[in-house]
């Protein structure tokens, strides 16, 4: 879970680097970022649940 979350963060970082300095996302980047953020949220929630049993 930690590695999956890290990979999602790395991919988000790449989107931010590609769109710097304004970080305006076109439709494709917006969909990609939304998918990555949704995945990241799931990974963090699963990690939280596992760690705080």
mmCIF entry with sequence, helices, sheets and N, C-alpha, C, O atoms, coordinates in Angstrom:
data_MODEL
# 
_entry.id   MODEL 
# 
_entity.id                         1 
_entity.type                       polymer 
_entity.pdbx_number_of_molecules   1 
# 
_entity_poly.entity_id                      1 
_entity_poly.type                           'polypeptide(L)' 
_entity_poly.nstd_linkage                   no 
_entity_poly.nstd_monomer                   no 
_entity_poly.pdbx_seq_one_letter_code       
;(UNK)(UNK)(UNK)(UNK)(UNK)(UNK)(UNK)(UNK)(UNK)(UNK)(UNK)(UNK)(UNK)(UNK)(UNK)(UNK)
(UNK)(UNK)(UNK)(UNK)(UNK)(UNK)(UNK)(UNK)(UNK)(UNK)(UNK)(UNK)(UNK)(UNK)(UNK)(UNK)
(UNK)(UNK)(UNK)(UNK)(UNK)(UNK)(UNK)(UNK)(UNK)(UNK)(UNK)(UNK)(UNK)(UNK)(UNK)(UNK)
(UNK)(UNK)(UNK)(UNK)(UNK)
;
_entity_poly.pdbx_seq_one_letter_code_can   XXXXXXXXXXXXXXXXXXXXXXXXXXXXXXXXXXXXXXXXXXXXXXXXXXXXX 
_entity_poly.pdbx_strand_id                 A 
# 
loop_
_entity_poly_seq.entity_id 
_entity_poly_seq.num 
_entity_poly_seq.mon_id 
_entity_poly_seq.hetero 
1 1  UNK n 
1 2  UNK n 
1 3  UNK n 
1 4  UNK n 
1 5  UNK n 
1 6  UNK n 
1 7  UNK n 
1 8  UNK n 
1 9  UNK n 
1 10 UNK n 
1 11 UNK n 
1 12 UNK n 
1 13 UNK n 
1 14 UNK n 
1 15 UNK n 
1 16 UNK n 
1 17 UNK n 
1 18 UNK n 
1 19 UNK n 
1 20 UNK n 
1 21 UNK n 
1 22 UNK n 
1 23 UNK n 
1 24 UNK n 
1 25 UNK n 
1 26 UNK n 
1 27 UNK n 
1 28 UNK n 
1 29 UNK n 
1 30 UNK n 
1 31 UNK n 
1 32 UNK n 
1 33 UNK n 
1 34 UNK n 
1 35 UNK n 
1 36 UNK n 
1 37 UNK n 
1 38 UNK n 
1 39 UNK n 
1 40 UNK n 
1 41 UNK n 
1 42 UNK n 
1 43 UNK n 
1 44 UNK n 
1 45 UNK n 
1 46 UNK n 
1 47 UNK n 
1 48 UNK n 
1 49 UNK n 
1 50 UNK n 
1 51 UNK n 
1 52 UNK n 
1 53 UNK n 
# 
_struct_asym.id          A 
_struct_asym.entity_id   1 
# 
loop_
_struct_conf.conf_type_id 
_struct_conf.id 
_struct_conf.pdbx_PDB_helix_id 
_struct_conf.beg_label_comp_id 
_struct_conf.beg_label_asym_id 
_struct_conf.beg_label_seq_id 
_struct_conf.pdbx_beg_PDB_ins_code 
_struct_conf.end_label_comp_id 
_struct_conf.end_label_asym_id 
_struct_conf.end_label_seq_id 
_struct_conf.pdbx_end_PDB_ins_code 
_struct_conf.beg_auth_comp_id 
_struct_conf.beg_auth_asym_id 
_struct_conf.beg_auth_seq_id 
_struct_conf.end_auth_comp_id 
_struct_conf.end_auth_asym_id 
_struct_conf.end_auth_seq_id 
_struct_conf.pdbx_PDB_helix_class 
_struct_conf.details 
_struct_conf.pdbx_PDB_helix_length 
HELX_P HELX_P1 AA1 UNK A 2  ? UNK A 18 ? UNK A 2  UNK A 18 1 ? 17 
HELX_P HELX_P2 AA2 UNK A 27 ? UNK A 51 ? UNK A 27 UNK A 51 1 ? 25 
# 
_struct_conf_type.id          HELX_P 
_struct_conf_type.criteria    ? 
_struct_conf_type.reference   ? 
# 
loop_
_atom_site.group_PDB 
_atom_site.id 
_atom_site.type_symbol 
_atom_site.label_atom_id 
_atom_site.label_alt_id 
_atom_site.label_comp_id 
_atom_site.label_asym_id 
_atom_site.label_entity_id 
_atom_site.label_seq_id 
_atom_site.pdbx_PDB_ins_code 
_atom_site.Cartn_x 
_atom_site.Cartn_y 
_atom_site.Cartn_z 
_atom_site.occupancy 
_atom_site.B_iso_or_equiv 
_atom_site.pdbx_formal_charge 
_atom_site.auth_seq_id 
_atom_site.auth_comp_id 
_atom_site.auth_asym_id 
_atom_site.auth_atom_id 
_atom_site.pdbx_PDB_model_num 
ATOM 1   N N  . UNK A 1 1  ? 0.820  -1.194 0.000   1.00 0.00 ? 1  UNK A N  1 
ATOM 2   C CA . UNK A 1 1  ? 0.000  0.000  0.000   1.00 0.00 ? 1  UNK A CA 1 
ATOM 3   C C  . UNK A 1 1  ? 0.864  1.258  0.000   1.00 0.00 ? 1  UNK A C  1 
ATOM 4   O O  . UNK A 1 1  ? 0.567  2.229  -0.697  1.00 0.00 ? 1  UNK A O  1 
ATOM 5   N N  . UNK A 1 2  ? 1.920  1.229  0.778   1.00 0.00 ? 2  UNK A N  1 
ATOM 6   C CA . UNK A 1 2  ? 2.788  2.404  0.855   1.00 0.00 ? 2  UNK A CA 1 
ATOM 7   C C  . UNK A 1 2  ? 3.429  2.680  -0.508  1.00 0.00 ? 2  UNK A C  1 
ATOM 8   O O  . UNK A 1 2  ? 3.505  3.827  -0.948  1.00 0.00 ? 2  UNK A O  1 
ATOM 9   N N  . UNK A 1 3  ? 3.883  1.623  -1.162  1.00 0.00 ? 3  UNK A N  1 
ATOM 10  C CA . UNK A 1 3  ? 4.523  1.814  -2.458  1.00 0.00 ? 3  UNK A CA 1 
ATOM 11  C C  . UNK A 1 3  ? 3.530  2.304  -3.507  1.00 0.00 ? 3  UNK A C  1 
ATOM 12  O O  . UNK A 1 3  ? 3.867  3.164  -4.320  1.00 0.00 ? 3  UNK A O  1 
ATOM 13  N N  . UNK A 1 4  ? 2.324  1.772  -3.498  1.00 0.00 ? 4  UNK A N  1 
ATOM 14  C CA . UNK A 1 4  ? 1.303  2.224  -4.445  1.00 0.00 ? 4  UNK A CA 1 
ATOM 15  C C  . UNK A 1 4  ? 0.989  3.704  -4.232  1.00 0.00 ? 4  UNK A C  1 
ATOM 16  O O  . UNK A 1 4  ? 0.844  4.455  -5.196  1.00 0.00 ? 4  UNK A O  1 
ATOM 17  N N  . UNK A 1 5  ? 0.885  4.115  -2.985  1.00 0.00 ? 5  UNK A N  1 
ATOM 18  C CA . UNK A 1 5  ? 0.623  5.522  -2.676  1.00 0.00 ? 5  UNK A CA 1 
ATOM 19  C C  . UNK A 1 5  ? 1.805  6.392  -3.121  1.00 0.00 ? 5  UNK A C  1 
ATOM 20  O O  . UNK A 1 5  ? 1.611  7.489  -3.646  1.00 0.00 ? 5  UNK A O  1 
ATOM 21  N N  . UNK A 1 6  ? 3.004  5.906  -2.912  1.00 0.00 ? 6  UNK A N  1 
ATOM 22  C CA . UNK A 1 6  ? 4.194  6.650  -3.322  1.00 0.00 ? 6  UNK A CA 1 
ATOM 23  C C  . UNK A 1 6  ? 4.237  6.811  -4.843  1.00 0.00 ? 6  UNK A C  1 
ATOM 24  O O  . UNK A 1 6  ? 4.580  7.880  -5.347  1.00 0.00 ? 6  UNK A O  1 
ATOM 25  N N  . UNK A 1 7  ? 3.891  5.759  -5.564  1.00 0.00 ? 7  UNK A N  1 
ATOM 26  C CA . UNK A 1 7  ? 3.872  5.841  -7.026  1.00 0.00 ? 7  UNK A CA 1 
ATOM 27  C C  . UNK A 1 7  ? 2.826  6.854  -7.497  1.00 0.00 ? 7  UNK A C  1 
ATOM 28  O O  . UNK A 1 7  ? 3.075  7.615  -8.432  1.00 0.00 ? 7  UNK A O  1 
ATOM 29  N N  . UNK A 1 8  ? 1.672  6.865  -6.858  1.00 0.00 ? 8  UNK A N  1 
ATOM 30  C CA . UNK A 1 8  ? 0.632  7.827  -7.221  1.00 0.00 ? 8  UNK A CA 1 
ATOM 31  C C  . UNK A 1 8  ? 1.121  9.258  -6.974  1.00 0.00 ? 8  UNK A C  1 
ATOM 32  O O  . UNK A 1 8  ? 0.892  10.149 -7.793  1.00 0.00 ? 8  UNK A O  1 
ATOM 33  N N  . UNK A 1 9  ? 1.791  9.467  -5.848  1.00 0.00 ? 9  UNK A N  1 
ATOM 34  C CA . UNK A 1 9  ? 2.336  10.791 -5.550  1.00 0.00 ? 9  UNK A CA 1 
ATOM 35  C C  . UNK A 1 9  ? 3.395  11.195 -6.568  1.00 0.00 ? 9  UNK A C  1 
ATOM 36  O O  . UNK A 1 9  ? 3.461  12.356 -6.971  1.00 0.00 ? 9  UNK A O  1 
ATOM 37  N N  . UNK A 1 10 ? 4.214  10.248 -6.979  1.00 0.00 ? 10 UNK A N  1 
ATOM 38  C CA . UNK A 1 10 ? 5.239  10.526 -7.979  1.00 0.00 ? 10 UNK A CA 1 
ATOM 39  C C  . UNK A 1 10 ? 4.603  10.927 -9.301  1.00 0.00 ? 10 UNK A C  1 
ATOM 40  O O  . UNK A 1 10 ? 5.062  11.861 -9.959  1.00 0.00 ? 10 UNK A O  1 
ATOM 41  N N  . UNK A 1 11 ? 3.541  10.218 -9.691  1.00 0.00 ? 11 UNK A N  1 
ATOM 42  C CA . UNK A 1 11 ? 2.846  10.557 -10.930 1.00 0.00 ? 11 UNK A CA 1 
ATOM 43  C C  . UNK A 1 11 ? 2.195  11.936 -10.839 1.00 0.00 ? 11 UNK A C  1 
ATOM 44  O O  . UNK A 1 11 ? 2.202  12.694 -11.809 1.00 0.00 ? 11 UNK A O  1 
ATOM 45  N N  . UNK A 1 12 ? 1.635  12.257 -9.678  1.00 0.00 ? 12 UNK A N  1 
ATOM 46  C CA . UNK A 1 12 ? 1.057  13.593 -9.480  1.00 0.00 ? 12 UNK A CA 1 
ATOM 47  C C  . UNK A 1 12 ? 2.145  14.665 -9.551  1.00 0.00 ? 12 UNK A C  1 
ATOM 48  O O  . UNK A 1 12 ? 1.937  15.738 -10.116 1.00 0.00 ? 12 UNK A O  1 
ATOM 49  N N  . UNK A 1 13 ? 3.286  14.365 -8.982  1.00 0.00 ? 13 UNK A N  1 
ATOM 50  C CA . UNK A 1 13 ? 4.412  15.293 -9.030  1.00 0.00 ? 13 UNK A CA 1 
ATOM 51  C C  . UNK A 1 13 ? 4.829  15.573 -10.474 1.00 0.00 ? 13 UNK A C  1 
ATOM 52  O O  . UNK A 1 13 ? 5.158  16.707 -10.822 1.00 0.00 ? 13 UNK A O  1 
ATOM 53  N N  . UNK A 1 14 ? 4.816  14.548 -11.300 1.00 0.00 ? 14 UNK A N  1 
ATOM 54  C CA . UNK A 1 14 ? 5.172  14.721 -12.712 1.00 0.00 ? 14 UNK A CA 1 
ATOM 55  C C  . UNK A 1 14 ? 4.164  15.627 -13.428 1.00 0.00 ? 14 UNK A C  1 
ATOM 56  O O  . UNK A 1 14 ? 4.545  16.465 -14.245 1.00 0.00 ? 14 UNK A O  1 
ATOM 57  N N  . UNK A 1 15 ? 2.888  15.452 -13.117 1.00 0.00 ? 15 UNK A N  1 
ATOM 58  C CA . UNK A 1 15 ? 1.868  16.330 -13.705 1.00 0.00 ? 15 UNK A CA 1 
ATOM 59  C C  . UNK A 1 15 ? 2.126  17.775 -13.285 1.00 0.00 ? 15 UNK A C  1 
ATOM 60  O O  . UNK A 1 15 ? 2.038  18.688 -14.107 1.00 0.00 ? 15 UNK A O  1 
ATOM 61  N N  . UNK A 1 16 ? 2.440  17.980 -12.027 1.00 0.00 ? 16 UNK A N  1 
ATOM 62  C CA . UNK A 1 16 ? 2.717  19.332 -11.542 1.00 0.00 ? 16 UNK A CA 1 
ATOM 63  C C  . UNK A 1 16 ? 3.950  19.924 -12.221 1.00 0.00 ? 16 UNK A C  1 
ATOM 64  O O  . UNK A 1 16 ? 3.968  21.107 -12.562 1.00 0.00 ? 16 UNK A O  1 
ATOM 65  N N  . UNK A 1 17 ? 4.974  19.105 -12.416 1.00 0.00 ? 17 UNK A N  1 
ATOM 66  C CA . UNK A 1 17 ? 6.183  19.583 -13.097 1.00 0.00 ? 17 UNK A CA 1 
ATOM 67  C C  . UNK A 1 17 ? 5.882  19.943 -14.547 1.00 0.00 ? 17 UNK A C  1 
ATOM 68  O O  . UNK A 1 17 ? 6.387  20.943 -15.059 1.00 0.00 ? 17 UNK A O  1 
ATOM 69  N N  . UNK A 1 18 ? 5.064  19.132 -15.207 1.00 0.00 ? 18 UNK A N  1 
ATOM 70  C CA . UNK A 1 18 ? 4.739  19.371 -16.617 1.00 0.00 ? 18 UNK A CA 1 
ATOM 71  C C  . UNK A 1 18 ? 3.887  20.625 -16.806 1.00 0.00 ? 18 UNK A C  1 
ATOM 72  O O  . UNK A 1 18 ? 3.935  21.257 -17.862 1.00 0.00 ? 18 UNK A O  1 
ATOM 73  N N  . UNK A 1 19 ? 3.123  20.979 -15.804 1.00 0.00 ? 19 UNK A N  1 
ATOM 74  C CA . UNK A 1 19 ? 2.206  22.114 -15.928 1.00 0.00 ? 19 UNK A CA 1 
ATOM 75  C C  . UNK A 1 19 ? 2.689  23.360 -15.190 1.00 0.00 ? 19 UNK A C  1 
ATOM 76  O O  . UNK A 1 19 ? 1.971  24.358 -15.120 1.00 0.00 ? 19 UNK A O  1 
ATOM 77  N N  . UNK A 1 20 ? 3.895  23.307 -14.643 1.00 0.00 ? 20 UNK A N  1 
ATOM 78  C CA . UNK A 1 20 ? 4.444  24.461 -13.920 1.00 0.00 ? 20 UNK A CA 1 
ATOM 79  C C  . UNK A 1 20 ? 4.643  25.617 -14.888 1.00 0.00 ? 20 UNK A C  1 
ATOM 80  O O  . UNK A 1 20 ? 4.893  25.358 -16.065 1.00 0.00 ? 20 UNK A O  1 
ATOM 81  N N  . UNK A 1 21 ? 4.551  26.826 -14.487 1.00 0.00 ? 21 UNK A N  1 
ATOM 82  C CA . UNK A 1 21 ? 4.299  27.303 -13.138 1.00 0.00 ? 21 UNK A CA 1 
ATOM 83  C C  . UNK A 1 21 ? 2.821  27.527 -12.823 1.00 0.00 ? 21 UNK A C  1 
ATOM 84  O O  . UNK A 1 21 ? 2.465  27.718 -11.660 1.00 0.00 ? 21 UNK A O  1 
ATOM 85  N N  . UNK A 1 22 ? 1.969  27.507 -13.825 1.00 0.00 ? 22 UNK A N  1 
ATOM 86  C CA . UNK A 1 22 ? 0.561  27.851 -13.571 1.00 0.00 ? 22 UNK A CA 1 
ATOM 87  C C  . UNK A 1 22 ? -0.272 26.677 -13.079 1.00 0.00 ? 22 UNK A C  1 
ATOM 88  O O  . UNK A 1 22 ? -1.306 26.875 -12.441 1.00 0.00 ? 22 UNK A O  1 
ATOM 89  N N  . UNK A 1 23 ? 0.170  25.455 -13.370 1.00 0.00 ? 23 UNK A N  1 
ATOM 90  C CA . UNK A 1 23 ? -0.542 24.229 -12.990 1.00 0.00 ? 23 UNK A CA 1 
ATOM 91  C C  . UNK A 1 23 ? -1.966 24.182 -13.533 1.00 0.00 ? 23 UNK A C  1 
ATOM 92  O O  . UNK A 1 23 ? -2.859 23.618 -12.902 1.00 0.00 ? 23 UNK A O  1 
ATOM 93  N N  . UNK A 1 24 ? -2.171 24.775 -14.702 1.00 0.00 ? 24 UNK A N  1 
ATOM 94  C CA . UNK A 1 24 ? -3.467 24.677 -15.366 1.00 0.00 ? 24 UNK A CA 1 
ATOM 95  C C  . UNK A 1 24 ? -3.532 23.342 -16.098 1.00 0.00 ? 24 UNK A C  1 
ATOM 96  O O  . UNK A 1 24 ? -2.688 23.045 -16.944 1.00 0.00 ? 24 UNK A O  1 
ATOM 97  N N  . UNK A 1 25 ? -4.527 22.551 -15.769 1.00 0.00 ? 25 UNK A N  1 
ATOM 98  C CA . UNK A 1 25 ? -4.645 21.215 -16.339 1.00 0.00 ? 25 UNK A CA 1 
ATOM 99  C C  . UNK A 1 25 ? -5.620 21.210 -17.508 1.00 0.00 ? 25 UNK A C  1 
ATOM 100 O O  . UNK A 1 25 ? -6.716 21.763 -17.422 1.00 0.00 ? 25 UNK A O  1 
ATOM 101 N N  . UNK A 1 26 ? -5.202 20.575 -18.607 1.00 0.00 ? 26 UNK A N  1 
ATOM 102 C CA . UNK A 1 26 ? -6.139 20.376 -19.708 1.00 0.00 ? 26 UNK A CA 1 
ATOM 103 C C  . UNK A 1 26 ? -7.054 19.210 -19.327 1.00 0.00 ? 26 UNK A C  1 
ATOM 104 O O  . UNK A 1 26 ? -6.880 18.604 -18.271 1.00 0.00 ? 26 UNK A O  1 
ATOM 105 N N  . UNK A 1 27 ? -8.006 18.904 -20.168 1.00 0.00 ? 27 UNK A N  1 
ATOM 106 C CA . UNK A 1 27 ? -8.997 17.866 -19.844 1.00 0.00 ? 27 UNK A CA 1 
ATOM 107 C C  . UNK A 1 27 ? -8.338 16.511 -19.568 1.00 0.00 ? 27 UNK A C  1 
ATOM 108 O O  . UNK A 1 27 ? -8.727 15.803 -18.639 1.00 0.00 ? 27 UNK A O  1 
ATOM 109 N N  . UNK A 1 28 ? -7.347 16.162 -20.375 1.00 0.00 ? 28 UNK A N  1 
ATOM 110 C CA . UNK A 1 28 ? -6.668 14.870 -20.197 1.00 0.00 ? 28 UNK A CA 1 
ATOM 111 C C  . UNK A 1 28 ? -5.908 14.805 -18.880 1.00 0.00 ? 28 UNK A C  1 
ATOM 112 O O  . UNK A 1 28 ? -5.992 13.812 -18.156 1.00 0.00 ? 28 UNK A O  1 
ATOM 113 N N  . UNK A 1 29 ? -5.165 15.868 -18.569 1.00 0.00 ? 29 UNK A N  1 
ATOM 114 C CA . UNK A 1 29 ? -4.400 15.907 -17.306 1.00 0.00 ? 29 UNK A CA 1 
ATOM 115 C C  . UNK A 1 29 ? -5.341 15.942 -16.108 1.00 0.00 ? 29 UNK A C  1 
ATOM 116 O O  . UNK A 1 29 ? -5.043 15.362 -15.064 1.00 0.00 ? 29 UNK A O  1 
ATOM 117 N N  . UNK A 1 30 ? -6.466 16.617 -16.255 1.00 0.00 ? 30 UNK A N  1 
ATOM 118 C CA . UNK A 1 30 ? -7.437 16.687 -15.155 1.00 0.00 ? 30 UNK A CA 1 
ATOM 119 C C  . UNK A 1 30 ? -7.984 15.290 -14.834 1.00 0.00 ? 30 UNK A C  1 
ATOM 120 O O  . UNK A 1 30 ? -8.086 14.912 -13.667 1.00 0.00 ? 30 UNK A O  1 
ATOM 121 N N  . UNK A 1 31 ? -8.332 14.532 -15.869 1.00 0.00 ? 31 UNK A N  1 
ATOM 122 C CA . UNK A 1 31 ? -8.828 13.163 -15.677 1.00 0.00 ? 31 UNK A CA 1 
ATOM 123 C C  . UNK A 1 31 ? -7.746 12.301 -15.052 1.00 0.00 ? 31 UNK A C  1 
ATOM 124 O O  . UNK A 1 31 ? -8.011 11.526 -14.133 1.00 0.00 ? 31 UNK A O  1 
ATOM 125 N N  . UNK A 1 32 ? -6.535 12.437 -15.548 1.00 0.00 ? 32 UNK A N  1 
ATOM 126 C CA . UNK A 1 32 ? -5.415 11.661 -15.014 1.00 0.00 ? 32 UNK A CA 1 
ATOM 127 C C  . UNK A 1 32 ? -5.169 12.013 -13.544 1.00 0.00 ? 32 UNK A C  1 
ATOM 128 O O  . UNK A 1 32 ? -4.975 11.117 -12.722 1.00 0.00 ? 32 UNK A O  1 
ATOM 129 N N  . UNK A 1 33 ? -5.174 13.289 -13.209 1.00 0.00 ? 33 UNK A N  1 
ATOM 130 C CA . UNK A 1 33 ? -4.951 13.723 -11.830 1.00 0.00 ? 33 UNK A CA 1 
ATOM 131 C C  . UNK A 1 33 ? -6.075 13.235 -10.923 1.00 0.00 ? 33 UNK A C  1 
ATOM 132 O O  . UNK A 1 33 ? -5.821 12.803 -9.798  1.00 0.00 ? 33 UNK A O  1 
ATOM 133 N N  . UNK A 1 34 ? -7.302 13.299 -11.398 1.00 0.00 ? 34 UNK A N  1 
ATOM 134 C CA . UNK A 1 34 ? -8.431 12.831 -10.593 1.00 0.00 ? 34 UNK A CA 1 
ATOM 135 C C  . UNK A 1 34 ? -8.314 11.335 -10.307 1.00 0.00 ? 34 UNK A C  1 
ATOM 136 O O  . UNK A 1 34 ? -8.561 10.887 -9.187  1.00 0.00 ? 34 UNK A O  1 
ATOM 137 N N  . UNK A 1 35 ? -7.939 10.575 -11.322 1.00 0.00 ? 35 UNK A N  1 
ATOM 138 C CA . UNK A 1 35 ? -7.762 9.134  -11.152 1.00 0.00 ? 35 UNK A CA 1 
ATOM 139 C C  . UNK A 1 35 ? -6.643 8.837  -10.143 1.00 0.00 ? 35 UNK A C  1 
ATOM 140 O O  . UNK A 1 35 ? -6.790 7.970  -9.282  1.00 0.00 ? 35 UNK A O  1 
ATOM 141 N N  . UNK A 1 36 ? -5.539 9.557  -10.259 1.00 0.00 ? 36 UNK A N  1 
ATOM 142 C CA . UNK A 1 36 ? -4.424 9.364  -9.332  1.00 0.00 ? 36 UNK A CA 1 
ATOM 143 C C  . UNK A 1 36 ? -4.805 9.750  -7.900  1.00 0.00 ? 36 UNK A C  1 
ATOM 144 O O  . UNK A 1 36 ? -4.449 9.053  -6.949  1.00 0.00 ? 36 UNK A O  1 
ATOM 145 N N  . UNK A 1 37 ? -5.521 10.851 -7.754  1.00 0.00 ? 37 UNK A N  1 
ATOM 146 C CA . UNK A 1 37 ? -5.937 11.283 -6.419  1.00 0.00 ? 37 UNK A CA 1 
ATOM 147 C C  . UNK A 1 37 ? -6.931 10.311 -5.794  1.00 0.00 ? 37 UNK A C  1 
ATOM 148 O O  . UNK A 1 37 ? -6.857 10.034 -4.596  1.00 0.00 ? 37 UNK A O  1 
ATOM 149 N N  . UNK A 1 38 ? -7.854 9.794  -6.588  1.00 0.00 ? 38 UNK A N  1 
ATOM 150 C CA . UNK A 1 38 ? -8.792 8.794  -6.078  1.00 0.00 ? 38 UNK A CA 1 
ATOM 151 C C  . UNK A 1 38 ? -8.040 7.549  -5.606  1.00 0.00 ? 38 UNK A C  1 
ATOM 152 O O  . UNK A 1 38 ? -8.324 7.003  -4.540  1.00 0.00 ? 38 UNK A O  1 
ATOM 153 N N  . UNK A 1 39 ? -7.079 7.113  -6.417  1.00 0.00 ? 39 UNK A N  1 
ATOM 154 C CA . UNK A 1 39 ? -6.269 5.957  -6.057  1.00 0.00 ? 39 UNK A CA 1 
ATOM 155 C C  . UNK A 1 39 ? -5.480 6.234  -4.777  1.00 0.00 ? 39 UNK A C  1 
ATOM 156 O O  . UNK A 1 39 ? -5.404 5.382  -3.892  1.00 0.00 ? 39 UNK A O  1 
ATOM 157 N N  . UNK A 1 40 ? -4.903 7.410  -4.685  1.00 0.00 ? 40 UNK A N  1 
ATOM 158 C CA . UNK A 1 40 ? -4.134 7.783  -3.498  1.00 0.00 ? 40 UNK A CA 1 
ATOM 159 C C  . UNK A 1 40 ? -5.013 7.778  -2.255  1.00 0.00 ? 40 UNK A C  1 
ATOM 160 O O  . UNK A 1 40 ? -4.602 7.284  -1.205  1.00 0.00 ? 40 UNK A O  1 
ATOM 161 N N  . UNK A 1 41 ? -6.206 8.320  -2.367  1.00 0.00 ? 41 UNK A N  1 
ATOM 162 C CA . UNK A 1 41 ? -7.130 8.333  -1.227  1.00 0.00 ? 41 UNK A CA 1 
ATOM 163 C C  . UNK A 1 41 ? -7.463 6.912  -0.771  1.00 0.00 ? 41 UNK A C  1 
ATOM 164 O O  . UNK A 1 41 ? -7.510 6.636  0.428   1.00 0.00 ? 41 UNK A O  1 
ATOM 165 N N  . UNK A 1 42 ? -7.692 6.014  -1.729  1.00 0.00 ? 42 UNK A N  1 
ATOM 166 C CA . UNK A 1 42 ? -7.982 4.617  -1.368  1.00 0.00 ? 42 UNK A CA 1 
ATOM 167 C C  . UNK A 1 42 ? -6.786 3.961  -0.680  1.00 0.00 ? 42 UNK A C  1 
ATOM 168 O O  . UNK A 1 42 ? -6.948 3.247  0.309   1.00 0.00 ? 42 UNK A O  1 
ATOM 169 N N  . UNK A 1 43 ? -5.604 4.203  -1.201  1.00 0.00 ? 43 UNK A N  1 
ATOM 170 C CA . UNK A 1 43 ? -4.400 3.610  -0.619  1.00 0.00 ? 43 UNK A CA 1 
ATOM 171 C C  . UNK A 1 43 ? -4.165 4.113  0.807   1.00 0.00 ? 43 UNK A C  1 
ATOM 172 O O  . UNK A 1 43 ? -3.842 3.333  1.702   1.00 0.00 ? 43 UNK A O  1 
ATOM 173 N N  . UNK A 1 44 ? -4.330 5.412  1.007   1.00 0.00 ? 44 UNK A N  1 
ATOM 174 C CA . UNK A 1 44 ? -4.128 5.990  2.344   1.00 0.00 ? 44 UNK A CA 1 
ATOM 175 C C  . UNK A 1 44 ? -5.194 5.488  3.305   1.00 0.00 ? 44 UNK A C  1 
ATOM 176 O O  . UNK A 1 44 ? -4.889 5.191  4.460   1.00 0.00 ? 44 UNK A O  1 
ATOM 177 N N  . UNK A 1 45 ? -6.439 5.388  2.852   1.00 0.00 ? 45 UNK A N  1 
ATOM 178 C CA . UNK A 1 45 ? -7.504 4.871  3.719   1.00 0.00 ? 45 UNK A CA 1 
ATOM 179 C C  . UNK A 1 45 ? -7.227 3.428  4.113   1.00 0.00 ? 45 UNK A C  1 
ATOM 180 O O  . UNK A 1 45 ? -7.415 3.055  5.271   1.00 0.00 ? 45 UNK A O  1 
ATOM 181 N N  . UNK A 1 46 ? -6.784 2.617  3.169   1.00 0.00 ? 46 UNK A N  1 
ATOM 182 C CA . UNK A 1 46 ? -6.471 1.220  3.470   1.00 0.00 ? 46 UNK A CA 1 
ATOM 183 C C  . UNK A 1 46 ? -5.298 1.134  4.433   1.00 0.00 ? 46 UNK A C  1 
ATOM 184 O O  . UNK A 1 46 ? -5.313 0.327  5.362   1.00 0.00 ? 46 UNK A O  1 
ATOM 185 N N  . UNK A 1 47 ? -4.291 1.957  4.219   1.00 0.00 ? 47 UNK A N  1 
ATOM 186 C CA . UNK A 1 47 ? -3.135 1.979  5.110   1.00 0.00 ? 47 UNK A CA 1 
ATOM 187 C C  . UNK A 1 47 ? -3.538 2.412  6.511   1.00 0.00 ? 47 UNK A C  1 
ATOM 188 O O  . UNK A 1 47 ? -3.098 1.822  7.498   1.00 0.00 ? 47 UNK A O  1 
ATOM 189 N N  . UNK A 1 48 ? -4.365 3.429  6.600   1.00 0.00 ? 48 UNK A N  1 
ATOM 190 C CA . UNK A 1 48 ? -4.843 3.906  7.905   1.00 0.00 ? 48 UNK A CA 1 
ATOM 191 C C  . UNK A 1 48 ? -5.602 2.808  8.632   1.00 0.00 ? 48 UNK A C  1 
ATOM 192 O O  . UNK A 1 48 ? -5.384 2.574  9.821   1.00 0.00 ? 48 UNK A O  1 
ATOM 193 N N  . UNK A 1 49 ? -6.503 2.129  7.909   1.00 0.00 ? 49 UNK A N  1 
ATOM 194 C CA . UNK A 1 49 ? -7.275 1.070  8.513   1.00 0.00 ? 49 UNK A CA 1 
ATOM 195 C C  . UNK A 1 49 ? -6.359 -0.068 9.008   1.00 0.00 ? 49 UNK A C  1 
ATOM 196 O O  . UNK A 1 49 ? -6.552 -0.603 10.099  1.00 0.00 ? 49 UNK A O  1 
ATOM 197 N N  . UNK A 1 50 ? -5.383 -0.416 8.200   1.00 0.00 ? 50 UNK A N  1 
ATOM 198 C CA . UNK A 1 50 ? -4.460 -1.495 8.562   1.00 0.00 ? 50 UNK A CA 1 
ATOM 199 C C  . UNK A 1 50 ? -3.603 -1.119 9.765   1.00 0.00 ? 50 UNK A C  1 
ATOM 200 O O  . UNK A 1 50 ? -3.385 -1.939 10.657  1.00 0.00 ? 50 UNK A O  1 
ATOM 201 N N  . UNK A 1 51 ? -3.126 0.098  9.791   1.00 0.00 ? 51 UNK A N  1 
ATOM 202 C CA . UNK A 1 51 ? -2.220 0.532  10.859  1.00 0.00 ? 51 UNK A CA 1 
ATOM 203 C C  . UNK A 1 51 ? -2.937 0.743  12.186  1.00 0.00 ? 51 UNK A C  1 
ATOM 204 O O  . UNK A 1 51 ? -2.342 0.559  13.248  1.00 0.00 ? 51 UNK A O  1 
ATOM 205 N N  . UNK A 1 52 ? -4.210 1.129  12.135  1.00 0.00 ? 52 UNK A N  1 
ATOM 206 C CA . UNK A 1 52 ? -4.920 1.483  13.362  1.00 0.00 ? 52 UNK A CA 1 
ATOM 207 C C  . UNK A 1 52 ? -5.903 0.416  13.825  1.00 0.00 ? 52 UNK A C  1 
ATOM 208 O O  . UNK A 1 52 ? -6.850 0.718  14.551  1.00 0.00 ? 52 UNK A O  1 
ATOM 209 N N  . UNK A 1 53 ? -5.686 -0.821 13.413  1.00 0.00 ? 53 UNK A N  1 
ATOM 210 C CA . UNK A 1 53 ? -6.561 -1.920 13.851  1.00 0.00 ? 53 UNK A CA 1 
ATOM 211 C C  . UNK A 1 53 ? -6.531 -2.044 15.352  1.00 0.00 ? 53 UNK A C  1 
ATOM 212 O O  . UNK A 1 53 ? -7.201 -2.910 15.914  1.00 0.00 ? 53 UNK A O  1 
# 
